[in-house]
Amino acid sequence: MSFLKKIIGGNCPNCGKTKLFYDKGNIFLFRLPKMKNTCSECHYNFHRETGFYFGAMYVSYALTVAQMVAVMVIGLLFNISVLNMFIAITIIAFLLFTFNYRISRIIWLNIFYQKE
């Protein structure tokens, strides 16, 4: 299974069969997604060590900055005021925070995947 397929599917980096998250969270209830501890098929440990996912914050930061830049470029192309761009960026960041949380952890785990 390719690197991108594992990331897009959100599956186990070892066998590719089990989803990493069993709960996608809720944006409006401020509930973060819940991640499984191990794969139910191959028993691969998703929590490598304490603090392993601190690095995923940098991936999430990069994703958020890319989304904000995209909104700003679109705003500049359509001559939208700075205040309206700020409001749009804030709304986009709020709506995508659970997505960024999930995808950054998936990317981080796949970057440091070690075959067991």
C-alpha positions, 0 to 999 in steps of 0.5 A: 500500500502506498504512502499516500493511500495510507494517509488518505485512507487513514489506515494502519501503516503496517497492514492498511486494514484498520482505521486509526481513528474510531471517532472523528470528533465534533467541531461544534462540541469541541470534541477531538477525534479519538485514536485507537491504541493498536491495530485490530488486525496486525496489533501494530502500536499506534502510540510509539512512545510518550510525546510521540505526537508532539511533532504532529503539531508542526504538521498541523501548523503547516496544514493550517498555514497552507489553508490560510494562505489559500484563503488569502490568495483567493481573497486577493484574487476577488478583491475581498477586504482584509476584514472579510479575509480575516473572518473567512480565515477564522471560519476555515480554521475553525471548521477544519481543526478536527480534520487537521488534527486527524490528518497530521497524526496520520502523516506523522505516524506514516513518516516514522513508520517502522515495520514490526 
